[in-house]
Amino acid sequence: MDIHRCRFVPFKAAAINAVAFSHPHLASDSKYSRGAPARMAIGRANGDIEIWNPMNGSWLQETVIPGGQDRSIEGLAWVVGDDEELDNSNANTTSHGNKGRPIISHGSLRLFSIGYTNTITEWDLEKGSAKRNASGQHGELWCLAAQPKGATVTTQRLVGGTMDGCLALYSTEDDELRFQRLCRMPKKSVKIVSIAFQTRQLAVAGCSDGTIRVFDIRNGSILHAMTMGRDLQAERSVSFADNSKKGGSAKDVIVWSVRCLPNGDIVSGDSTGQICIWDGVTYTQAQRIQSHTQDVLSLATSADGSSIISGGMDRRVVLYREIAGQASRWGKVWHRRYHQHDVKALAAFEARGVSVVVAGGPDATPVVLPLQKSGFEHHRALSHLPQTVPVASAPDARLVICWWERRVEIWAFDSSLQETLSRIGADTSDADVLDRNRRLVGRILINGDANIAAAAISPDGSLVVAATVNEVKAFHLGRASSGEMVISKVAVPSAVATKGASGALISPNGRWLALANGAENHVTVLEVVGADKKEDTNKKVSFCAKPLRLARLRRSIPHHAQFSGLGRYDRRVARMAFSPDSKLLVVGDLAGYIDTWVLRGPDGILDAVSTADGENGEMVDAPNDANDSDASSDEDEVDTDGGSEAAARANKWVRSPSAKQMPKLSSAPMVLSFSADIPGTAAVAGGADGTANSPANDYVLLVITATSRMYAFHPLQARLVQWLRRLAPANLPLEFRNIRDIPKGVLWQGPRLWIYGASFLFMVDTSVEPVAAPDTSAASTDKAGAPTPSADPPKRKRKRGDDTGAGGRMTLPGLVPQRVQMVVDSADGGHSGWVDVDMEDTKDKHRGNDDDADENDSDSDSDAGEADKDAQHTQSQQQPQKPSPRRTRKQQQQQQEEERKQADEQLQKHLQSPQRQLPRWWHTFKYRPILGVVPLAATSAPTALSSPSTGYPSLEVVLIERPTWDMDVPLRYGDDER
């Protein structure tokens, strides 16, 4: 595979300004916490909101709600509705296997945000857009918090701090958002920059004048005011800088963050780099800890109030815990620097088996830190890149598009990598090769203030589609006589153009455009006219006037589940895929359901489809809405161009006859990809008998879920392929099973799968049987001692252990046996020589029980870094050696030569076996972080092989990285490294 390694895309990850969990603390002993839909929301400086699913420590980025021009998310808050216990005797609510158990209908989740305006925005997670806005007669909102629930009254109000010194109260009752009133302060020049709730009715506000005020939000009165004093260190620095001033100018302390402990005590972090603990009854200062060299910007606390975490401008994250034997006294445990910039946001999350703190800041990378087992587990840096790849390619035209915010850039690669190297010399650096081979040939700017949610390009490079949450736009790419690219608009039907979309995909033949919009009960398909006319590539394409609406299957989801928790958010379309001949369309949603449609007509694979499963099939699972024409009747499943005879003969998309038999996946599909298999042609990924090059009787659909589990389906038959056992977790290498990053995409090279994520590129050959490696360990290494790709490592069951959702557990340090030599005289009185001294293995004495070390080795994951993994691999390979007689250097060399010869002979026999001529798997962590990998040239047919030795089609791809060091970040306030 030829790889073009690039960093040319305009993608820029924005700073993290806010992090919030819907359920910060899920009590394991509460029946209402079982199955609660906990989510994490991350707000960025460009207005994007990311929705993450903790997934017991897997951390899946499910959705990105795109922002817009001049938008910024500065605060986030979740409002959770009331849980309800339903009667299990009701047949409509009784689920299989739950008889006798209460059914909990979880309260609905609502997400709100602020962004340096006087407006609070509520977000519709199902559609991925703003739901409603509310504002009042007050200044800009700088902080936001949700009122805690009470014992009897469970409604929650939103309280925001303004720049003119007011607390703004907003009501969320009756699924509305309304401004209520203001709680004012005497001074309008004071800004409220942080807020927390001590009780349901008492709000604690941190102010810019060095005070902490306690408000009673029932009547708006100020009950207590605690002052921080002056910043004496800043005053002295000003005095020393200007000798003409005797005392310098006074500087107020800014209370950037406040939190309340379960016992009522108040914790504050301010601009002096100190945290203060205040007594929750007397409102007096109990303790002051100087732990930062610059401002403390964020605070987080554990559920039981035994831990405090602070983050500041000095990039430090500091952990504090109560001192044993001293009541209400706190001590600093440690501090670490996980970020390259300020630590602006902190949020704690504790659930069954999960106890973490998520930190973020201007460096755009979320970092997950262990809370309960801090010091015993590694941290984990989540990817700052989106899970959905913002890159697409036109293989036939050698074009690549990438989009960010409101622009799309088009890049052209003039020649292949091999041709470029042969022309300029193979010894040229990679950067020079890429600079000479790629060109920016066009740029598209989208009008409006909404960022691009999805984009696509046709394989021949003639059509580009860009979609926002409000509209869909299309552009035609042509060539002028001078060779320059000409970009012109293409009219999109108004029924589609004004609705927007969250996903877009163009079929391989360029004739169909599929659009998905959030959790809607249908998928829209547009036919492209003129896409198949190859004689005139500059002829402008167009769309059919009337779109086709493909209804999704109605699923047997309990009624209460559709209106509790996140509602129909799980039905959001996550991925879409066309078959290689563009006659089959597949979509998958976050719930794990897969819907399939086939093309019927002159160009389709079916001339007649059973009406029971085709046009008159069931509608989607959403309740019928009189205002929604998409769910009014089953006739809207496929719309045509009218009643003309030509329209009657036109191609139609109908539901696949076996759509209902497709199984529900255990988690959301993150990868949907078809192999090159087409029914009736030679199979490349496995035929009917499970071997390559046999006649294919169905397509092959590869699905990789959020838990990195791989499935391969025959979608027309709704059954698994026979060779799927080769992709079973037990047959996959340990290196792949230890990767925690979720796969982002896959490329096919005949039967080979090239799977990539943010930090890895992995190849597995589906045509090679997973056989065991030779018994001798020498056969698994080459002459240089490096592992060969054709030798599988010994299979070991991966154990997650008891890690709490961040990185893997830290391994216990051990002493590695060192090589010690000494000079001894020979027995015959000849020349002396160097011999090895057998050292007693102190590993067991130092580490104790070795079983624990083995378990820790199996818990290693990719997030600990390549160096840690290499060290763990080396440590696992080292075994206590038996005492051996002393040997001279010549004898040792002779024995080593014999061992190498034996290893070479066994390795040659192993490679010459019929099923092991080619490597079954290969991986690398060289490229990181990976934004996306897209094919650059059309994959050759299975008969046109790039190399007789491999027998696989040629594959040329563009691999795009976007490291954080290559992005612009704001300047830090000081570079003190103390």
N, C-alpha and C positions, 0 to 999 in steps of 0.2 A: 504494500500500500504506500503510495506516494503522498506525503503530508506537506502541505503549505502551511507553515506556522506564521500566524499574523497577529498583530496587535493594533490594527488600523481602524477598528470600529469606533464610532463616536459614543459608545455606551459609557455613561458615567454614573456610578452608584452614588446616590445622594446620602447626605448625613442622616443619622438616626437621631431624631429629636424626642421620641416618646416610645415607651414600651408599656403595654398593659395586658393583663390576663383577665379573662372573663370569670374564672374561678381561681383566685390566687391560692386558696387553701381548701382542698377537698378532704374532709375528714373521712378517714378510712372506716370508722365505725358508724357512719351515718348511712342509713338505707337510701336516703335521697341523693347521695353522692355516686351511687352506682350508675354508670353509664352517662354521667353528666357530660355534655359536650364542651369540654374545656378547649379554649382557643387562645392564642396569643396574637395580639395586634401590634405591628411595628409601624410607626409614622415617620416618614422621611421628609427632608427639606424640600423636595420637589413636588410634594403633595401626594405621593404614592402611599398607600396603606397596604401592608402585607399581612395576610391571615395565615398563621402557622398552626399546625396540629402537633402537639407534643408527642403523641403516639408512643407513650412509655419510653421516651428517650430517643426516638428515631427522628423527630423534628422535620416534618414535611411542610414545605411551603405550598399551601393549597391554592391560594388566590392572591393576585396583585390587583388592587383597585387603582387604576391609573389616576394620577393627579392632573394638573393643568398649569397654564401659564400664571406666574406670580402667585402660586399657591404653596402653602407650607403647613405641615402638621406639627403643631407645637404641644398638643396635649390630647390624650385619649382617655376615654372612660367607658366601661361596660355597665349596662343596667340589666339585671337579671330578674325575670318575672318569678311569680310564686310557683313552687312545685305543688303538684296535686297528686294525691293517691287515688287511683281509680279502682272501681269495683271489678274484681277479676271474674265475677260471675257473668258479666256482660259478654255475650258472644263476640261482639265487635272489638272488644279490647283484649280478649284472651289470646295470648300467644302460645305457640306450641311449646310444651315442656314447662310452662310457668303456672300451671294450675295449682292453686293454693298459695301462690305468692302474690303480694301486692304489685300492681303495675304503677310505676311512677311516671307521671307526665311532667317532664322538667319544664321549668319556666323559660319563656322566650328570651333570647339574647339580643340586645340592641347595642349598637356601637355608635359613639358620639365623638366628635373631634372639634378642636379649635385651631386657629392658625393666624394669630396676630390681627384679628379683626374682632368686631363686636358680635359675631355670628357663631352660633353653635350648629353644627351639621350632623344630621343622623344619616347613616349609610345603610343602603339596601344590599345585604350580602348576597342575596339570590341573584340580583341583576348586576352587582358590582358597580353601582353608581350612587349618587346622592339621593336620599329619599325625601328629606325635608330640611328646611333651615328655619332658624328662629333667632331673633335679635331683640335687643332692648335699648333704652336710652342710657347707655353707659359707654365707657371707653373700651379700648381693645382688651380682649381676654388674654391673660398671661398664664393662667393655670386652671385646671378643671378637675373636679372630684365628684364622685357619686355618693349620695347619702346612704349609709348602711341601713339594713333592714332592722326593724324592731320585732319585739315578741308578738305583738298583736297587729300593728300597722306595718305592712311590708312594702308599701309603695316607696319608691326612691325618687328623690329630686336631684337635679344637677346643680352644683354650686361652682361658680367661676370667679376668680379674682381678676380685677380690672386694673388698668394703669392709672385710673383716677381714684383709687383707694376704696372701691366698693366691692361688696360681695353680691353677685347677680344670681338670683334663684330662678330655676326653670323647672316646670312641672312636666313629668313624663306619664301622667295618668291617662288611661283610656287610649293607649297607643298613640299619644299625641306628644308634641313638644311645644310648650307655651311659656313665655316669659311671665313671671309672677311679680317680683318686686326686688328692691335693692336694700342691702344693709350698708349704710354709709358710715364713713369715718369723718371726724372733724377736719382733717387735712386732706385736701384733694391732690396735693403734690406727692403723696405717698403712694407707692405702687405695691400691690399685693402680688408677689411672685411665686408663692407656693401655698398649698392648702392641704389639710388632712382633717379627718373627723376623729374626735376623741370619743364622743358618743353620737347617738343618732341626732341629737339636737345641738351639740356643741361642735363648732368648726374652729380649727386652729389655723391661723393664717400667718405666714412669714412675710414680712414687709421689707421695703427697701430702706427704711430709716432705722434699722437695727432693732426692731421690736417684733415680738410675737404676740398677737392678739387673739383672744378667745371670744368668738361670737356665739350668741344664742340666736339661731336662725329663726326661732319662733316669733321673736319680736324685733330682731335686728340690733339688739343692744350688745355693747362690748362689756364682758364680764371681767376680764383680766387683761393686763398688758405687761409683758416681760421684756425688759430691755437688755440688749447685748453690750451696750457701752460703745466706745469708739475703737476704731482700728488704730491702736497706738503704734504698731509697726509701720503702717503707711504714713502716719504723721511724722515719725522720725526720718523716714526716707525722704519725704518732701523737705523737711527742715535741713537735712544734710545736702540736698541738691541745690538749695537756694539759701546761701548764708545771710542774705539780706533780711530773711524772715526769721524772727526769733523762735516762734513756736510752730511754724508751718500751718497748713490748712487742715482742718478737721475733716475726717472721712467717715461717712456712715457705713456701718456693717450691713451687708445685704444677706438676708436669710434665704438662701437659694432653695432649701428643701426642708420639709418637716414631715415627720412620721409619728404615729402613736402606737405604743405597745399595748398588748392585751390588758395589762394591769392599769392602764390609764396614763402612764408616764409618757412624756413627750420628748422626742429626739429631734434636734435641729442641726443643720449643717450650714455654715455661713462663709462669707468671703475672707475670713481670717485663716481658713484652713482648719478650723476646729469643729468638733461636734460637741454638743451640749445635751445633757440629760436633765430634764426638768421633772420635778415631782408633780404627779397628776392631781394631787389633792391640794397642796399648798401653793402650787405654781411658783416654786422657787427653784433656783438652779442647784442640782445635786452634784453634778460632776461636769468637768470640762476636760476634753482630751485633744491635745494638739497632735494630729496624725497626718496632716497634709501640709505641703509647703505652699500650696495655692488654694484657691477657692474650692469648697466642697459643693458640688453641683447636684448630687443625687444621693438618695438614701433608700434602703430596703430593709425590711425586718422579717424574721421567721414567724411562722404561725404561732408558736408557743412563746414568742418574745424572748428567747434565749440568745439570739444572734442579731447583730446589726451589721450591715454592709454599707460602706460609703464609697463614692467615686468622685474624683475631682479633676481640676484643670491640670494637675501634675501627672495625669495618666494613671494614678494609683487607684487600686481597688483594695480597701482595707476591711478586715474582718475584726469585729469586737465580740467578746462573749463575757458573760457574768463571771466574776471572780468567785471561785468556790470558797464558801465560808464567810463571805462578806456580802451582806444584804445590800442590794441595789448599787453595787459597785461593779464597774465595767473595766475591762482591760483590752488593749490591742493585742490580737493574736499574731497577725502577719499582714504584710501588704505586698501586692504584686502589680506588675505593669503588663497587662494583656493587650492594651490598645496603643496605637501610635499617636493618639490625640486625646482630647478631653473625654472623660467618662460622663456623658450628659444624662443618660437614662439608666435606671436600674429597676428591676421588677423581680419579685420572688414568686416561685410556683412550687407548691407542695401537694402531692397527691399520693396514691397508693404506690409506694416504691419509687417515687420521683421526688427529689428535693434539690432544686437548682435555683440559681439567680442568673438572669439574662442581663447583660450589660451592652450598651451601645453608645455611639458617639459620632463625631464627624468623620472618622475613618471608615464608616459605612458597614463595618463587620459586626454582626451580633456574636457575642461570646457567651457561652453557657458555662457557668461555674458551679461546681458542687457546693451545696450548702450544708446538708447534714453531715456529709463525710468529707468536708473540706480538709485538705492535707493528705487524704488517702486516695483521691481520684484525680485524674487529669482534667483540665478544662477542655472545652471543645469550641472551636471557632466555626460558626455556620457560614455558609457561602454568602457573600454580598451580591452575588449574581442571581437573577431570577431562575426559577426552576423551568419555566417555559422559555425556550430558546428564542431570542429576538433576532435570529439570523435565518435566511433562506437562500436558496441557490437555484439557478436555471442551468442545469447541466449541459443542455444542448447548445447554449449560447456562451457558456463559461462566464456567467455573471453571478455575483453575490450581492444580496441586499442586506442591510442591517438598519434597524430603526431604534430611535431613542427620542423620547419626548415627542416633538411634533415634526420630525424630519426623518426622511428615508434617504440613505446614501446607496449609490449603485457603483459597484466596483467590477472591473473586468480583468481577467487573467488571460494574457495574450497567448501564452504557450505553456506547455506542460513543464513540470519540474525537471524532467530528464532533458528536455530540449534546452531549457535555460542553462542547466549545468554544463551541457556539452558546448554551449555557445560562449559562455563567459569563464569556464574553467571550474572544475570540481572543487578546487581549493578555496573558492570564494566563500566569504562568510554568509550565513543564512540571511542576515539583514540586507546585504547587498543583493542577494538573489531575489528577495521579495520586493525590494524597492524597484528593481528593474523589470519585474514581471507583472506588477499590478498597476492599475490606473483607476483613478476616480473619474468616472464617465458621466455621472449625473447625480443630481440631488433634488429631492421632492420635499417641499415645505407645505405642511397641512395648515390651512387657515382655521381659525378658532382658538379657543383656549384650552381644549381638552387634549391630553396626550394620547398617542397611539396605543391601542390595546392589542392589536394583532395586525399582521401584514402577511402577504403571500406574493409569489411571483410564479408565472407559468414556466414550464420546463424550457420552452423556446425563447423565453425572455421578452415576449411581446406584451405581456399584461402584468401590471402591478396593482394590487389591491391593498388599501390601508383602511383600517376600521378603528373608530373611537367608540365611546359609549353612546355617542349621540348621532353619528352618521357613518356612512360607508362611501369611500371614494375609490375610483379606479383610474388608471393611467395607462396609456399605450406608449411603448418604447419602440421607436423606429430609428432608421439611419438616414442621414442626409447624404447628398452626393459626395460631400467632403469626408464622409466617414464618421462625423460626429453624431452623437446620440440626440434624437429629438423626442421630447416628452410632451404628450398631449393628453387632455382629459378625455375620459370615456363616460358617457352618461349611464348612470345607474338607475334602475327603476325606483320611483319615489317611494313605493311601499317598502323598499329595503334601505334606500339611502338615508332616510330620516329616522330609522330605528336604531342604528348602530349595531355593533357586534363585539363579542368578547373572544371569538376565534374565527379564523379564516383559513381556507385550504383550497388550492387549485388542483384538479386531477392531473395525472401524468400526461394525458393527451391534450390538456389545456381546454377541454370543452365544457367543464363543469366547475362552478365555484360554490363551495359549501360554507355556510355561515352559521355560527352558533351564538346565541345571546344568553349567557348566564344559565339559569335553571328553567328556561322556557320549555314548553311541552312539545316543541317541534324544532327541526333543523331546516333552514332555508337553503335551497339549491337554485342557482341561476345557470342557465345554459348560455355559453359563450358562442356567438355566431362569428364565423370566419376564422376560428382557431385552427381548423384542419386544412386550410388552404396554404400549402407550403410553397406554391409557385410565386407568391408575392408576400414576402415577409413584412413589407412596410404597409400592407393594407390594414387599416384600422379595424380592430375588433369591436364588437358591440354585444349587448345582452338582450335576451328575449324580454319582452315587455312584462310578462307575468311570471313571478317567481313560483317555484315548486316548494310546497311546505310538507315535509316528511314528519309525520307524527311519531313520537316515541311511544314505546309500549307502556301500558298501564301496569304498574307493579303492585304486588300485594303488600303494600305498606300500611300498617295500622293507621287509622284516622287520627288518633291522638298524637302519633309521631310526626305527622305532617304539620302540626300546628303547635309544637312544643320545641324547646331548645332552639336550634337553628332553622327550624321549619324545613323548607325544601332546598335549603342551601346545598345539601349533599347531592342534589340532582343537577348541580352545575356541570356542564360538559367540560371535561378536563382535557381530552385528546380526541382527534379525528384522524382518519386514515382512509385513503383510496387504494383499491387493488391496483396492481401494475398495469392492467388493461382498462382501468377506469370504469369498471362495470359493477363494482361492489363498494359500498360506503359503510364505514364502521365508526361509531362514536362511543366513548366511554365516559361515565360521570364519576364524581367523587365517591359515590356510594358503592361503586364496583359493578354497576349494571352496564351491559354492552348491548347496543342496538345496531342492527344491520339492515341495510336496504340493498336491493339488486336493481339493475337497469333492465327494463323490459321494453322491447321494441326492435326495430330493424338493426340497431347497433348493440343491442343488449345480449345477455346470455340466456334470457328466458323470453320466449314468445308468448307464453301463457303461464300465469301464476294463479294458484288457487285463491279464489276471492276470500276464503275464510282467513287466510293469513296475509293477503295482499291489500287491496284497496279498502276492503271493509273490515280491516282488523281493528282491534281495540285502540282507543285513544290513550292519551297519557294518563298518569296517575293523579294529576291535579284535578280538583273538583271543577265541574263545569261552571263557567262564569258567563253570565249573559252579555257582559261587555267585551268578552274576548271571542272574536270570531274564530280563532284557531281551535277552540275547544267546543264550539257550538254543535258541530256535527262531524261524523266520520268522513263526509264527502270532501272536507278541506284537507285531507291527508295528502292528496296529490292534485294540484291545480294545473290545468293546461291552458292553452292559448285561446280557448273558445270552442265553439261547436263545429268548426270547419272540418272538412275531410282531411286536410293536411295535418291539422292538430290531432285528429283521432289516430293518425298513423305515426305520430311523433313518439319519440322515446319517453318512457315514464319510469320514475323511480317508485318502486313498491317495496313493501316490507318483505324481507326474506322469509320463505316458508318455515325455516328453522330458527327464526329469531327468538321465539319463546323458549327454545331449548338451550340457549346459551346460558351457562351457569353464572351466578353472581360471584364476583371475586371477593376475597376477604378484605381487600383494601383497594384504594383508588389506583387505577392504571396510570402509570407515569409514562409509559412507552407503548404506542400502538404502531406496529410496522408490519408490512407485507413483504414476504420474500418475492423473488422473481418467478415463482411458480404460477403458471396459468393452466387451468384444466385443459388437458389434451396435448400439452407439450412436455418436453423432458424436464423432470424435476431437478432442481439444484439444491434444495434444502431438505430433500427426503420425499420419496414417492409413496405409493400405496403400501409397498413392502418395507418402508422405513429406510431405504437406501437411496443414495443419490443417483441421478441419471435414469431413474425409472419413470414411467409415465405418471404424470400428476393428474389425479381425478378431482382435485379441489385446491383452493388457495391455501396458503399457510400464513396464519396471522400470529405474530409474536406479541405477547403481552408481558410487560414487566411492571409489577405492582410497587406500591410505596414501601413494601417490606423487602424489595429486591427479589421477590419470588417470580420465576419465569414460567410462562405457560405458552404453549403452541397449539393453536386450534385450526381445525378445518371449518371455517365459518358457514359454508353452505350445508354441511352435515351436522354442525353443532357438536363436534366431538374432538377429543384431543388427538394429536398426531401420535404415531406409534413410537417415534424416536424421542418423545419428550422425556423419557427416563434419563437420557443423556444430560438433560438440564436440571435434573433433580438436585436439591441442595447437597445430598451426600456425594454426588458425582462431580460437583464443582470444586475447584481448587480452594484451599484454605485462604489464599490471598484474597479471593473474591468474597468469600463469606465474612471475612474480617473487615471489609469496607463498609463504613457506615454512611457515606454519602449516597444519596438516592440517585439512580441512573436518570439521565436527562434525555438520552436518545440512543439510537442504534443505526448502524449501516450494515448492509448485506454485501458480502463478497462471495457469491455462490453460496455454499453451505456455511461459510464463516460469518459469525456475528461480531461486529466491532461495537462494543457497548462503551459509552463514555458518561462520565459524571463531572462534577466540578473539579475533582482532583485525580481522576484515574482514566485510563484508556485500557480496555480489556477486550481480548479476542478469545472466542471459544469456537471450535470447529464442531458443528453438529453432526458431521458425517463420520467422525472418528469415535469409536467405542471407548469408553473410559475403562482402560485396563490398568492393572496394578503395575507399578514400576518394578524393576529387578530387585531381588532380595538384597544384594550388596549395596551399600551406601555409595560406593565409589562410582557406580554406574550413573548416578544422578548428577555428576559433576564432569566438567570437561577437563582438559589438561591443565588449565589455569586454576582449576578449583572452583569455577563459577557454576551455578546451577544451569542445566540445559533446559530449554523450553519444552522439549519433548518428554521430559521425565516428570510425572506428577508427584507432588509431595505426599507423604503418608496422610491418609485421611484421619482427621481427628474431629470429634464433635466439638463445635464451638460452644463455649459456655459464657453467657453474659455475666454470670456471677450476680452480685448484689449491687452493681453500680446504680447510681441514683439519677441517671438521665443526662449526665455530662459526658466526659471522656471515660475511658476504661480505668480500671484500678491500677494504681501504681505498683510496680513489682518491687519486691524486697531486694535490697542490694546484696550482691554476692561477690566473693573473691574468686577471680578467674585464675586458674593455675598458670603460672608463668614458666617459661623455659629457662632453666638454670644449667650452666655447663661448668665443668671443672677439668683441670689438667691432671691426668694420671699417667704413670709409667706403665709401659707394656710388660707382660709377664716374662718375655725373653730378654729383657734388658735393652730393647731397642728405643726408638724415638718415642717420646710421650705424645699423647693425643688428647683431643677434647672429647668428652663424653657428657651425655645428659644426666643430670641428677634428678631422680624420681622424687618429686615433691609430694608430701602427704596432702591429699585433697581436703581442704578446710571448708569446703562448701557446706557440708551438713552441719559442721560444728557452728558455723557462723549463722546459718539461716534456720537451723532447727529442722522441722519436718519439711521434707522436700515435696510432699504432696501439695502443699499450698502454693509452692513456686510453680509447679506444673499447671495448676489451675489458673494462676495469674498469667502464665504464658498463653494459655488458650483464650484469655480474655483480651488479648491485644487487639487494637483496632487502628485503622488508618489515621485517625485523627491525632494520635500521639506523635505523628511525624515519622518520616522514613528512617531517621537515625534511631529512634526508639525501636522500631520494628526490626531493623537490622541487628540491633543489640540483642533483642529478645530471641531472634532466630539463631544468632550465634550462641547465646546462652543455652538454648534448648538443644543445640547440637553437641554441646560439650558434656561428656559423660565421664565419671571417674574411671581412670585407667588403672589396670592391674600393674603391680610392680614387675618390671622386666629387667633382665641383666644389662649391665652397662655395655654399650657398643661404641665403637669408634665411628668417626664421621664417614669414613669410606664404606663401612658396613651399612650405615644408615642410608647412604645414597644408593647403594645397590638394592636394598630392600624397597626404597621408594620407587626406583625404576621398575622393579618387578610388579609393584602394586599398580603403577600407571599402565603398564602393558595389560595387566588383567582387566583393569577398568576400561581400557580402550576396546579390548575384545568383547567384553560384555555389552558395552554401549553400542558397538556396531551390530551385534546380534539383535539388540533391542530395537535399533532403528530400522533394521532390515525386515522386521516382522511385518506381515501384510497390513496390519491396522495401525502401525506406528511409523509409517514413512514420513508423515508430516506432523508438526507439533499440534497438539490438541488445544492448547491454550497459551496465551502470552499476555503480559500486562506490563504497564509502566506507570509511574507516578511523576514522570519527568515534566509533563505539561500541567501547569496549574497557575491560577484557577482557569478552568475552561469555560468560556462563554457558550460555545457551540461548535459542532463539527458538521459540515455539510458537504455533499458530493460536488465535485467541480466538473467532472466529465461524465457523460453517460456511461454506465457500466456496460461493458461488452456482453454479447450473448455468451451463453455457456460454452459454445464451441470456439469462440475467439479467445483463446487463452493467452495471458500475458507471458507466461513462462511454462515451458513443457515440464519443468521439474515440479511445479506446484499444481498445475491443472486447474487454477482458479481464474476467474475474470479479473482484468485489471481494475484497479480502484484508485482514484485520485481525489483527495479531499482537501478542504481548507479547514484547519484547526485554529480557532480564534481564542486567544487568551486575553484576559483583562485583569492584570494584577493591580493591587491597591497602590503600589508605589508609582504606578504610571498615571495616577489620577490626581487632579488638583483638589487640595483640601485647604480649609482656612488656616491662617496663621495661628499658632498657639501663643498663649499669653505667657511667654517665658520659656526658658529651656533649662531650668534648674533640674539637675539629675540626682539630687540628694535622695 
